[in-house]
């Protein structure tokens, strides 16, 4: 709705949320203008049964309002149900106002539609209403209300339990407790009547009470294995009936085996109808209804009528019209049984159910679906063409039957001018002959429906021409649908590549129009090629947009928990802090030879190496100080103090890194003051140790560089006269914060070798080039001053 006028957006959102806001005490007495602006800030999320909405002990600045469905307020161990809440109720208001930890875990009991209001969005609205802002600030400062609530509910305090119970364990618990059936009893254990079971029958009318005696006290749960297997059997029976009934009516009407087999299938279908009266169902709110009377009414309003039409014994009424069971009558009875093929309706429903599962690959399912549809369609056309030529003898005119009385198809007569007779086939009752006739009919069905045929088989009579014309039209429509569906599936399967290539083409066109350097254009295009190789066109930053915060936090926490726990700054912090911090980590890709950071740039990010390796190099990129591989991190000091980068970091190979931004970290630390204090204390200690090591190394290198060395001078002069000299790369310190940051860029074990290398560089440059005596002293003084100013600002 972003392209709509603001007033129209408010009308739409306020219409949907007005009833909820009026039932929340916080907003009940506010004016309509405030509520209309607030309605635009609410975001709707959908939760399934068992989804955890908030965790006890987590820091949350969001408030939740239930629009549809029900939720359970659970204890922190997820074992005790404290209470249940439903539509127009809310939770999380204390976290929104005071920023307190969650007092309980809230789990969706049914399918729930919930609106979420964040603290930042709430503050934006309050800026336009100063009086309300003052009132809410006073309420946030009043701690007595919070203390009263704490006395009534035992909350999970920070550090009380650092473990996080993921929603997967809760979902597994729900699934394990589900059975295949729900059994009701008229009496409870104490001999009392089970009113939950008896009352619905007492409230029903006389007819319902009479038929309810036929119902069992057991219903089948939709998630149970028993009902799934039964549904699968009914689908297969419907598929078999669509083949056997048509074969029976056209080619083998007198087959005793097919009569018995098809009636057994009818009996199975009648059993399925009886089970349908006892099939539990979910309401729109996700509530499971299991009472037999309710399930029976639901079935009567659903598939009952179509099941009756599919199982209705029309042949019994046709039998009353004829007193004898002659062959021609038997053939007619098989033809009127074709209503059984209606049971095939379960097959499209099954495929629709399988395709609705977005976590499954639907391409293969569509291939199987189209294969079944094609075979069934062509088989029906085949049987229809044959029975059109050789209908039951009782409906054939005497003139046509007398002309070719020797041509019998079991109990049926073929028309004298039918396409079978004109094709020169002598129809007899042998299996071999009928098999050949099926192949010929199938050939003509394919030629008629797919194209216009080749002329060797053609319609002769006017009825045949009309029927084949209808078959042609049906074939064009059917196969047009199949071809269009396959083409759409192929196009959708390659949609990501097409969108990415379109973006890449636009970028390349822009760079050409701006006359960018060809080498730079090549680097940019190579980067996007690597991005496609790693992501297949999926944007990681927007991948989980729309996911509820709790579920998003569970996903990112499982991905980045190990990375965060290895950072010394974040050791022994709360699970809620780590989960919130994990939502701020972003992936980033670097090609081989590309710089991750450059020297003297002001740093505000921390990097975690996920795949590949990076080199810590000198300013000119000629000297490699250290190499870091997967599992290492760098830049934690810059993350807190925004110090200039002291060395350049370059990708040694194609590298995948995770990035944590200073802005995001500051936002998270604002919710956890205790953790912020701990992190800053550790950072200052590590910075002090780094300064001491830096000062010690610079002191040693300065003493070594100022001592005269006659032997070294002589060797230098001799080397200068014998061969041209190549001055080694040197590191010249413009700011002693460089070396402190360099030490933070490299793991602990690699600090000393790098410092030694820097000292050797200083010694080498002292031999080849005069250095001012007081340079290290000035550098150290400037370092201390800069760090002191930084700490004062913090």
N, C-alpha and C positions, 0 to 999 in steps of 0.2 A: 504493500500500500504506500510505499515511499513516494510514488509519483502522483499521489492524490493530494488535494488541498488538506491542510492541517485540520480545518474544521470538519471535513468529511471523515478524516481518519479518526478524530475524536468521537464523532457520532457512531461510527462502526464499533470501535473498541469499547466505548462507554455503554452501548446497548448490550454488549455481551457480558460486561463485568459489573454493571450497576448494582445488581442484586447482591453480589458478593461484598462489594465495598460498603453497602448499607448495613450489612450484618457484622462488620468488624468494628469493635468499639473505638479503635484508634481513629477511624475515618468516618464514623457514623454521624457526627455532628459537624463535619466540615461542609463547606458549601459545594455546590455542583461544579463550579469552575475548577476548584482544586481536584475534585474527583475525576473530572474529564481529562485534565492534564496527567493525572496519575495513571489513568487507564492506558495511556499510550506507552507507559514505561513498564507495563506488566508483560511478561513473556510466558507463553503457554508451553508446557511440556506434557508428554504422555508417558505414563509408567505402566508396565505390565505387572501382573501378580508376582510378588516376591522381590520386586526391585526396591533397593534401599534408596530412600530419598535423602535423608541426612543421617550422619553417624553421631552417636553420643561421644562427647569429648572433643569434637572438631570445632574449630573457630568458624563461625558463619555469620555473615552480614546480609543474609537474605531472609525474606519472609515468604511463606507459601500459603496459598488460598486454594481450597479444593472446590472445583466446579462440578466434577462428576466422578463418581467412584468412592471407594472407602480405603482407609489406611489404618494400620495398627501402630500404636506407640509402644515400642518394645524396650525392655531393659538393655543395658550395654552388652550383655552376653547373648542377646537375642533369644533367650529362653522364656521370659515372662512377658505376657501381653498385659501392659498396664491399662490400656484403654483403646477404643476404636473411634475414629472420627470419620465424618462423611461430608456430603455436599454442604457448601456455605460455611464450613468450618475452616480454621486456619491454625498455623503454628509457625514458630520462628520469629515472633514479634520481639522477643527479648534480645535476640541476636541482632535484629535490625536496629534497635534503638541503642542498646548498651554495648554491643559487641561481645557479649558473654559466650562462653562455650555452650555447645548444644547439651541440653539436659537429658535427652533420650534419643534413641534410634527410631526413626519412622520408616515403616515399610509399607509399600502398596499392597493392600489385601486383594483388591480387584483391579481391573483396568481403570486407571485413574487419570483424569485430566486436571492438571494443577497449574495455577498461575504463580509465577515467581517475581518478587520485587526485590531488587538489589539495593544496597545502601547508597551506591553512587547515583543510581537513577532517582532514588528517593530524595537525596540532597539536591539534585538538579531542580526538582519540582519545588522544594522548600525555599529555594532562592527567590522565587517569585512571590512567596508568602512569608514575610518576615515575622509576623505575629505567630504563625504556626511553628516556624522554625525555633523561635524562642521557647515556646511551650514544650516542644519535643526535646530541646536541649536540657531544660529543667527536669524533664522526666528521665532523661538519661543519667543525670547527676544524682537522682534520688535512688540510693542503693537499698532503701528499706524494703521496697517492693520485691526486689530480686532476692533479698535474704529471706523474705517470707516464703517465696516459692521454693527456695533451696531447702527449707525445713520440711516441706511436704514431699519433695522429690529428691532422691539421692542422685546427684549428677556425677558424671565422670570428670574428675578434675584433671588438670594438666599433669602429665607424668604418672598418673595413677595406673594407666595401662597403655603402653606405647604400641601395642599390637593392633593391627587393623584387620578386622574380619571382613573378607571380601564378599560381595553379593553372590558369587558362585557357590559358596558353601551353603548360603541360605536357600538358594534355588534348588540345590541338590537335596536339601532337607525336605523341601516342599514336594519334590518329585517322588522321593522315597516313601513318603507317607500316603501317596495316592494309590488306591486300589482300583480294580476293574469294575466293582459294583458297590452300590449303596443299599444296605438292607434296613428295612423299617420293621418295627415291632409294635403291635397294638398295645402291649402292656410293658411297663418298665420293670426293672428288677424288683422293686418293692410292691408289685401288684397293682400299681396305679396305671390308669389309662394314659397312653402316649398321645397327649392332646395335639402335638405337632403333626401327628399322622392322621388323627381322627377328625379334627375340626374341619379341614377342607372338604371332606366327604359330607359332613353334616350341613355345610353351607350350600352345597350343590342342589340342583333340582332333582325331581324324581327319576327322570330318564338317566341323568348322570349317575345317580346312586345305583340304578339297576345295572348299567353297563360297567360300573366300577368294580362290581363283583368279579368280573373277568380279569381284572388287573392283578399282577403279582405285587408282592411287597418289596420287590427288588427293582432297582433301576441301574442302567449301565452308564458308567461315567464316560464322557467323551475322550478323556485322556487315558482310559484303561486299555490294556492290550487286547482284552477279549473283544471289545467293540471294534477295535481296529481290524482284527482278523476277520470278524464277521462282515464288516463293511467291504473288505477286500474280496471275500468270497462272493458277496452279492454283486460286486462289480464284474467279477469273472463270469458269474452266471448270466448276467445281462449281456456280456460280450458273446458267450457261447450261444445264448438264445437268438441273438441277432443273426447268427450263421445257421444254426440247426433248424429254426422255425421256417426260414425261407427255403432251405434245401428240402425240408419235409413237404412244403406246400407245392413246390415246383417239380422236383425230380423224383422224389421217393414218397409219394403220398400213402402208399400201402405198407410201408415198412413198420413192422410191429416194434422193432427196437427203438425207432425214433419216437413212436407214440409213448412208449413206457419212459424213455429217457426225458422227453420234454415235460411229461407230467411230474416226474421227480423234480425237475427244475422248478416247475410251478409250485410244488410243495415247499421247496426251499425259499422261494420268494414270499409265500404266505407266512412262513416262519419269520422272515425278515420284517414283514409288516407288523407282526405281533411284537417283535423286539423294538420296532420304531415307537410303539406306544410307551415303552419303558426306557427311552434314551434321554438321559439328562442333557441339559443345555445351559449355555451362558447367556445372560441378558446383555443388553448394550453396555451396562455398567461393569460387566465382567463377573456378575454374581452367578454362582453355580446353582441351578434349580434341579433338585433331585426327587421331589415328591411325585409319586406315580400319577396322581390326578393332574398335576400341572404338566408333566411330560406328555401325557395323553392328549391334553388340549393343545399343546404346542405341535404335536404331530398332526392332529386333525387340521390345524391351520396351515400346515406346511405341505409335505409331500404325500399326504394320505390320498388325495383325489387322483393324482397321477399314478400312484401305486395301484389303486382300484382299477383304473382304466387299463393298466398293463397286465393285471391278473384276472380281469373279468372273463368268465367262461362263456363266450359268445357261442361256441359250438354246441352247447347244451340247448340253447333256444333254436338254433338251426336244425338240430336233430329232431325237435318236435314237429317240424314241417314235413319230415319224411319218415315213413313208417319202417322202411327197410334200410339195412346197412349195405347197400350195393357199392361197388367200386367207385362209381361216379359220385355217390353221396359222401363216401369217405374222403375223396379228393376235395370235395367242397368244404368239408369240415376242417381239413388242414388249412385251407385258404382263409377261412374266417378266424383262424387262431393267430393271424399275423399281428394282432394287437399286442402280443407278448414282446415284440421287438421294442416296444416303448421302454422296456427296462434298461435299454442302452443309455438312457438319460443319465445314469450314474457315472458313465465314463467321462463325459465332458466335465461333470462336477469334480471328479477325482483329479483330472488334469488341471483344472482351475485352482484346486487346493494346492497341488504340488507347485504350480507356477507362482502362487502367492508367497511362497517362502523365499524371501529375497536373499537368504544366506546360501541358497542352493543355486547351482548353475542350471539355468532354465533352457539353455540351448539344446542339450541332449533330451530334455523332457519334451520340447517342442518337436524334435525329430521323431521321437516315438509316437507322439500324439498324431502328427500328420501321417505317419505310416499306418496307424490303426484306422484313421478316418478314410484314407485312400482305399485300403483293402475292403473295408465295410461298404463304402459307397459303390465300388465297382462290383462287389458281390451282389448287392441289392439290384443293381442294374442288370446283371447277368440273369438272376432269377426272374426279374420282371420281364425281360425280353423273351425268355423261354416260356413262361406261363402265358404271355400274350399270344404266342403261337399255338400252344397246347393247353388251353384252359380246361377246367373240369367239364366232362362230357355232358353234364346236365345243362350247361349254359350254351352249348354249341348247337347251331341250327341244324335241322335234319338234312337240308340240302348239302351243306358242306361236309357233314360227317358221312353221308352215303357215298359221295364221290370218292372218298379215300377211307373207306372203312377198315382197310388193312393197316392203316397207320395209327397205331395206338401208342400212347406214352403211359404205360401202366393203365391206370383207370381213366386217363384223359384222352381226348381226341384232338388232333391237330387240324387247324383250318386247312382247307384245300389250297388256298392261295397264300398261306403263311410263308414267311421268309425261310423257314426250315425246309418246307416242301420244295420251294423254288431253288433252294441250294442243293437239292438232290440227295438229302439224307433220309434213310428209312428208319424211322423211330421205332425201336423195340424196347422191351423191358430189361434187357441185359445190362449188367453193370458196366461192361466195357463200352457199350453203345451210349449209355447215359453219361459216362465220363467224357467221351468224345464230344457229346452234345454240350456238356458244360464248358469244355475248352473252347468250342466254337462260339458259344454264347458270350463267354468272357472276352474273347477276341473282338466280337462285334461291339460289346459294351465299351471296351477301351477305345476302339476306333471311332465310335459315335460320340463319346464324351470328351475325348482329348482332341479329336480333329473331326473331319467330315467323312472318314472312311475311304476305302479304295475301290468300291464298286462291286467286288465279288460277292458281298453280302449286302442286301439292301431291302428296304421296306417295300411291300407290294400292295397291301390293302390300305385303304384310307385310315382305318384305326391305327395300323402300324406306323404310318407316316406321321400321324399326330403324336403318337407316343414317342417315337424316335426324335421328333422335333423338340418335344419337351425335354427329353434326355440330353439333347445337344445343348440346350440352353442351361440346364442344370449343370452339365459338365463344364461349360465355359465359366459359370459363376463359381463352381466349387474349386476347380483347378486354378482359376484366377486368384481366389482367396489363398490357396496354398502357396502359389508362386509369390504373391505379394507379401505373405507372412514370412516366407524364407528370405526374401530380399530385405525386408525390414530388420530381421534378426541379424543378417550379415552386416547391414549398415550400422546398426546399434552396437554390434561387437567391435567395430572399428571407429566408433564415435570419438573416443579419447584421442586416438592418433590424429584424426582429422582436425579436431580442435587445437591440438598442440602444433600441428603443422601450420595451421592458419595463423596462430600466434607467432610462430617462428618466421613465417613469411612477412608478417607485418613488421617485426623487429628488423629483419634484414633490409626491407624497403626503407625504413626510417634511417638506418645507418648509412645506406647509400645516398639518400637525399641529403643527409647532413655532411656528406663527404668525410666520414670517419676513416681513419687509417685502416688499410687492409689488414694489417696484423691484429689490430684491435677488433675488427669485425670477425676475424677468424677465431680469436679467443672467446668472444661472446657466443658465437655459434657453436663452438666446441663445448662450451659450458652447458648450453641448453641440450646438446646431444647427450651429455653425461647425465643431465637431470632426467631426460626421458628414459635413459637406460636404467636409472635407479628408481624412478617413481612411476613410469608409464603414464605420465600426464596427470597424475593425481597431486593436488596441492596439499602438502602436509599441514599447512597452517589452517586451512579451512576444512580439513577432512572431518573433524568432529564437531563442526558447527551444528547447533541445534540439539546436541546431546546434553542431558541434564548434568548439572555440575557434579553431583555425587558419582554418577557413572563415568563421566569424563575424568574425574580425579582418580577413580579406580584404574582406569586404563593407563593414564600417564604415570601413576605411582608404580604400577607393575612394570612399566617400561624403564623408568629412570631411577628406581629406588636404589639400585646398586651404585649408580653414578653419584647420586647425592650423598649417600652414606660414606663414600670414600673421601669426600672433601673434609679436611680437618676443621674448617669453619663450621660445618653443619653436623659434626659428630654429637651423638647423644641428644639430639633435638626431638621434639614431639612428632608423633606420626602425622598429626593434623597439619603441622607446619610443612613437613616434607611433602605431603600430598598436595597442599596448595602451591608449594614451590614447583612441584613437578609439572603443574599445568602451565607454567611460564617458560619451560624449556622448549626451544624451537630447533628443528633440524636445519642443517646448512651443508652444502656440497661445494668442494673445491677440487679443481683439476690439478694435475701434476704441474708444478712450477708456479702456480698462482700463490700470491701472498695472502696469508690469513690476517696478519697484522703487520704494520710497518713501524719502524723505529720513529720515535718522537710523536706518533699519533696519540691523542688523548684517549685512553682506554676506558670503556664502560661496559665491557662484556667479559664473561668467563667462558672458556671453551672446553668441551669434553670430547676427546677423540674416540669415535665409535668404530671407525674402520679406516685403515691406511696408516700413514706415518707423516710427521712434519719435522722440519729442521729448524733449529734456532740459528739464524745466520747473522752475519755482520751487516753493517749498513749498505755496503756495496754488493752484498750477496756472495762474496768470494769465499768467506770463511764460515765453516759450520761448527758451532760451539757444542751442540748436542742434538740428539734425535729422540723424539718421543713417538711412541706407537699407541695402538689401541688400548684403552683403559686409563690413559694419563689425562691430566687436565692442566690448564695454565690460565693465568689472568685473574686469580682470585683477589689479589691486592688491588688491581685496577677496578675490579668490580665494586669495591668498597670506597676507595679513596680517589678514583679517577686520575691516577698518576699517568704521566706520559709513558708510552711504550719504550722500553730500554733496548729492545732488539727486534729484529724482524723475524717473523715466523712464516716459513714457506712450505707448501705441501710437497713432500718428497714423492708421494704417489697420489693417485686419485683418492681423496680423503672425504669421509663423512664425519661431521662433527655436530655436536649439540651445543647450542648457545643459550646462555642465561644473561639477560640484560639487567643493568643496574636499576632502571626504573621499575621493572617488575619485582626485583628483589626488595627494593625500598617499600613498595606497596605491600608485599607479603609481611615484611618485618613490622610494618605499622600495625598489623593485626596481632602480632606476638611480641609485646614489649620485652618480656623476659628472654626470649630467644635473641632479640636484637642486642640486648646487653651482653649476652654470652658471646655472640658472634663478634661484636666490636672488641671485646676483651681479648679474644683469641687473635683477632687480626692485629691489634696493637702489639701483642707479645711477639707474634711472628715478624712484624715489621721491625721491632726493636732488635731482635736477633739478626735479621738480615742487615740492618745498619751496622751492627757490631762487626759482622763478618766482612762487610764491604769496607769499613774503615780500616780493619786489620790488613786486608789485602792491599789496599791503596798505600798504607803506611810502609809495608814491606817493599812494594814496588818503587815508591819514591826514594827510599833510602838506597836501594840498589841502583837506581838511575842516576843519583847525584854523586856516587863514589867514582873517582877517576880510575880508569883502567888502561894502563900503558899497553899491556899486551893486546887488549881488545882494539885499541886505536891502531896499533901497528898492523894487526891482522886486517883491520878494515882498510888501511891504506894499501897494503899488499894486494888485497882482493880487488881494490878499485883500479890498480894499475894493471892487473893481470886479465881481468874480465869485466864486462859491464855489469853493474849491480842492478838487482831488481828489489826495490824496497817492499818488504812484506806489508800486507794490509794492517792498519792500526785502528784502535778504538780510542777516539778522543772524547772525553766526557764533557758534555756541555752542562749536564745537570746530574748530580750524584743520585737522584732518584732513578736514573737509568739503570744503574747497577742493582739497586734494590728491586726494581721491577724485573730485571733479567733473572735474578735469583728466584723470584716468584714464578717465572715462566717455566723453570726447569725443575724436575722432581728433586727431592731432598738429596738423593744419592749422587746427583750430577752437579751439585752446586760447587764443590771444591775444584773439580777439573776445569770448569768454566772460569772460575776465578783465577786459577793458575794460568790458564791460557791468556787471560787479560793481562796478568802481571808480566808474562813473557813478552806480550806485544808491547807493553810499555817499556820493558828493558831493551827490546830490539830497536824501537824508535828512539830511545835515548842514545843508543850507539850510533845511529845513522843521522840523527837530527837533534839539535839542542832543544831541550824542554825547559820551560821556566821552573824554577826551583819550588815556587810556592803554589803550583797548580793543584796538586792533590789537597793541600790544606784549604785552598779556596773552594774546591769542589766539595769537600766534606762539610765545610761551614754552610754552603748553600743548600746542601742536602738537609741538614738539621733544621735550617730555617724553614724550608719548604714544608717538611713534614710537620713541624710545629704549627705552622699556619693552617695546614690541613686539619690537624686534630682540633684546633680552636674552632674552626668553622663547624666541624662535626659536633 
